[in-house]
Amino acid sequence: MQSWGFHKYGQTYDAWPRTPEGETEEPAFLVHCSPLDMEAEMLQSMLEAYGIPTFQQLPGAGAFGKVILGMSGNGIDIYVPQSRLAEAQELLKGEPVDDELQE
């Protein structure tokens, strides 16, 4: 039976870093994306390809809008683990880190 995409939620929880006490690490806000394009999905796919777990939150009444209109009128907030925030921000800049690539 298909899971209709809900399997991702369990994978995100399993991949999320834990504190020494075994609790899930605090999420950190990374970026706010427009609701009209695929920016959020592309960013999440890129970050997850680098091993950074992500989740999205629909601010305000965005969840209601997504049910009624098929999209959140307030946009989408992307969150990453606090310990991976700096790495995620560097990846979003899109600058090469290898000197040979800059030539």
NORZIVEN-V307160 format. One record per pair of residues at least 6 apart in sequence whose ideal C-beta (glycine too) atoms are under 6 Angstrom apart, sorted by sequence separation. I is the first residue (numbers start at 1). J is the second residue. If there is no record, write none. Layout:
[[I:J] [I:J]]
//
This chain:
[[19:25] [33:39] [66:72] [96:102] [33:40] [47:54] [65:72] [16:24] [17:25] [65:73] [80:88] [44:54] [62:72] [62:74] [58:72] [60:74] [59:74] [40:56] [59:77] [56:76] [57:77] [56:78] [54:78] [55:79] [54:80] [52:80] [52:84] [43:78] [35:71] [40:76] [52:88] [16:53] [35:72] [15:53] [35:75] [12:53] [34:75] [47:88] [33:75] [12:55] [32:75] [33:76] [32:77] [31:78] [30:78] [29:79] [30:80] [27:79] [28:80] [28:82] [25:81] [26:82] [25:82] [28:85] [30:88] [17:81] [17:83]]
//
